[in-house]
Amino acid sequence: MFNESLFGSVSRRGFLSGLLASGAAMSVGPALAKNNINNHSLRPLDILKPEENLYGFAKLWGTIGSKAVLSGYQGVQYAVIGNQRAIPLFGYCGFGNIRNVINADGSVRVLGKECGYFTDLKTGKILDYWDNPWTGERVKVFPFLNDKFRGTLGLTRKVFKVGDSETVNNDIGDASAAAQPYLLPWQTIGDKYLLSWDYAHEYTNPVTPEGWPKASTGRRVNPSEHFCLFTPKNEIDDRSLETATFTAGFTRQAPWWPWMLMGQSGVDGVLIGRMHSYQITGGPEDVPKVVLERIERDRPDLLEEPEDGPDFGVRGTLEEYAENVPPETPGYQRPVAKPLQN
């Protein structure tokens, strides 16, 4: 469903000029350079070498340049309950702001910021409150705003530290996967590289039933995300370019969001989201309109350059909710998130 209020273009010259003046604007130089691919610098990825495989991913998932680039996403989340027809609930959209640093050993340090907002399917406007059709309750919507998107991709398979558990990217059920070389499944189809990126988590819910009986969906949670990425082969292979444009299909499945307050509803279901994802080559003004307007107002720092700092492991809405929303149970002492030990 196309909605002009969500995806329509908007002039942000004044805002963009302010970012440029502060040195925080996203570089568009690499994107413009793609119109003149340097044939002398073309060298196809050797995907069986971890450092080459990871180099391609670093260019695709952000940039290896000195200025971060933006990537956006937008789509719809559905409720799936038993064998009933999937029910569209709300839109889901946001952006990432990512810069990658290739270390001397070929590993990659990821520095980023990200956000996610929920929108009304009819108007395209960001939801501050949502009428829960199962409980009849009007609930306050909790957007995801993360300025701690940091981690390192090594030359062996990425292992995410998620609460009290670990997740290996692109896991195919091999118990020794974490010790294997970092080899994502790149494919060449015509003039494109195709790449899949998957992770499936299972860990103790930070939004505990004891602390948030209405918000919590139980002691364990199992969110997963799945990307099908498409990128021009010559942009990856041209070693003179610092980033490569991409488009992607993005699927997310997870329990109810905590802000939906479904913990005592008795409704056993999951959320399935289907989204488009894409690199933004034209600067902040190509971020979905309603997201940019809200970020300008509330968190303009998420458009500024990401900085290095301690790793806290995977952080999503559940972690942010448990840290920032007061417990429902009086006197409940919530655990404090600690940086990971390197």
ChimeraX attribute file (.defattr): number of C-alpha atoms within 10 A of each C-alpha:
attribute: neighborCount
match mode: 1-to-1
recipient: residues
	/A:1	8
	/A:2	10
	/A:3	12
	/A:4	14
	/A:5	15
	/A:6	23
	/A:7	16
	/A:8	13
	/A:9	13
	/A:10	15
	/A:11	11
	/A:12	16
	/A:13	11
	/A:14	9
	/A:15	15
	/A:16	17
	/A:17	13
	/A:18	13
	/A:19	17
	/A:20	13
	/A:21	10
	/A:22	10
	/A:23	12
	/A:24	18
	/A:25	21
	/A:26	24
	/A:27	19
	/A:28	16
	/A:29	14
	/A:30	20
	/A:31	19
	/A:32	11
	/A:33	15
	/A:34	18
	/A:35	9
	/A:36	7
	/A:37	16
	/A:38	16
	/A:39	12
	/A:40	9
	/A:41	13
	/A:42	17
	/A:43	12
	/A:44	14
	/A:45	20
	/A:46	13
	/A:47	18
	/A:48	14
	/A:49	14
	/A:50	21
	/A:51	23
	/A:52	18
	/A:53	20
	/A:54	24
	/A:55	23
	/A:56	26
	/A:57	23
	/A:58	27
	/A:59	22
	/A:60	25
	/A:61	24
	/A:62	28
	/A:63	28
	/A:64	26
	/A:65	19
	/A:66	13
	/A:67	23
	/A:68	27
	/A:69	31
	/A:70	27
	/A:71	25
	/A:72	23
	/A:73	23
	/A:74	25
	/A:75	21
	/A:76	21
	/A:77	23
	/A:78	18
	/A:79	21
	/A:80	17
	/A:81	14
	/A:82	11
	/A:83	6
	/A:84	8
	/A:85	10
	/A:86	15
	/A:87	13
	/A:88	15
	/A:89	19
	/A:90	22
	/A:91	24
	/A:92	22
	/A:93	24
	/A:94	24
	/A:95	26
	/A:96	25
	/A:97	28
	/A:98	26
	/A:99	27
	/A:100	30
	/A:101	19
	/A:102	18
	/A:103	11
	/A:104	7
	/A:105	9
	/A:106	16
	/A:107	20
	/A:108	22
	/A:109	19
	/A:110	23
	/A:111	23
	/A:112	27
	/A:113	24
	/A:114	22
	/A:115	21
	/A:116	20
	/A:117	23
	/A:118	27
	/A:119	24
	/A:120	18
	/A:121	21
	/A:122	11
	/A:123	12
	/A:124	21
	/A:125	19
	/A:126	22
	/A:127	18
	/A:128	14
	/A:129	15
	/A:130	18
	/A:131	13
	/A:132	14
	/A:133	9
	/A:134	11
	/A:135	15
	/A:136	8
	/A:137	12
	/A:138	13
	/A:139	15
	/A:140	14
	/A:141	19
	/A:142	21
	/A:143	19
	/A:144	18
	/A:145	19
	/A:146	17
	/A:147	18
	/A:148	20
	/A:149	24
	/A:150	23
	/A:151	22
	/A:152	18
	/A:153	20
	/A:154	19
	/A:155	21
	/A:156	17
	/A:157	21
	/A:158	24
	/A:159	20
	/A:160	18
	/A:161	19
	/A:162	17
	/A:163	18
	/A:164	10
	/A:165	12
	/A:166	18
	/A:167	18
	/A:168	22
	/A:169	19
	/A:170	18
	/A:171	17
	/A:172	9
	/A:173	8
	/A:174	9
	/A:175	9
	/A:176	9
	/A:177	18
	/A:178	17
	/A:179	13
	/A:180	13
	/A:181	17
	/A:182	24
	/A:183	19
	/A:184	19
	/A:185	14
	/A:186	19
	/A:187	14
	/A:188	13
	/A:189	11
	/A:190	9
	/A:191	11
	/A:192	17
	/A:193	22
	/A:194	19
	/A:195	18
	/A:196	16
	/A:197	17
	/A:198	17
	/A:199	18
	/A:200	18
	/A:201	20
	/A:202	16
	/A:203	17
	/A:204	15
	/A:205	19
	/A:206	24
	/A:207	28
	/A:208	20
	/A:209	18
	/A:210	16
	/A:211	20
	/A:212	22
	/A:213	19
	/A:214	21
	/A:215	25
	/A:216	28
	/A:217	24
	/A:218	19
	/A:219	13
	/A:220	14
	/A:221	19
	/A:222	13
	/A:223	18
	/A:224	15
	/A:225	16
	/A:226	18
	/A:227	19
	/A:228	16
	/A:229	21
	/A:230	21
	/A:231	21
	/A:232	19
	/A:233	20
	/A:234	21
	/A:235	29
	/A:236	26
	/A:237	21
	/A:238	21
	/A:239	21
	/A:240	17
	/A:241	23
	/A:242	23
	/A:243	31
	/A:244	27
	/A:245	22
	/A:246	21
	/A:247	20
	/A:248	20
	/A:249	17
	/A:250	21
	/A:251	20
	/A:252	18
	/A:253	20
	/A:254	18
	/A:255	19
	/A:256	22
	/A:257	19
	/A:258	21
	/A:259	21
	/A:260	22
	/A:261	21
	/A:262	22
	/A:263	20
	/A:264	14
	/A:265	12
	/A:266	9
	/A:267	13
	/A:268	13
	/A:269	15
	/A:270	18
	/A:271	20
	/A:272	22
	/A:273	22
	/A:274	19
	/A:275	19
	/A:276	17
	/A:277	23
	/A:278	21
	/A:279	26
	/A:280	25
	/A:281	21
	/A:282	15
	/A:283	16
	/A:284	24
	/A:285	18
	/A:286	20
	/A:287	28
	/A:288	22
	/A:289	21
	/A:290	22
	/A:291	22
	/A:292	22
	/A:293	16
	/A:294	13
	/A:295	17
	/A:296	15
	/A:297	9
	/A:298	10
	/A:299	15
	/A:300	14
	/A:301	13
	/A:302	20
	/A:303	25
	/A:304	19
	/A:305	20
	/A:306	23
	/A:307	15
	/A:308	13
	/A:309	12
	/A:310	14
	/A:311	18
	/A:312	18
	/A:313	20
	/A:314	17
	/A:315	19
	/A:316	16
	/A:317	19
	/A:318	19
	/A:319	17
	/A:320	17
	/A:321	20
	/A:322	23
	/A:323	16
	/A:324	9
	/A:325	12
	/A:326	14
	/A:327	20
	/A:328	14
	/A:329	13
	/A:330	8
	/A:331	8
	/A:332	12
	/A:333	11
	/A:334	15
	/A:335	9
	/A:336	7
	/A:337	13
	/A:338	10
	/A:339	10
	/A:340	10
	/A:341	7
	/A:342	5
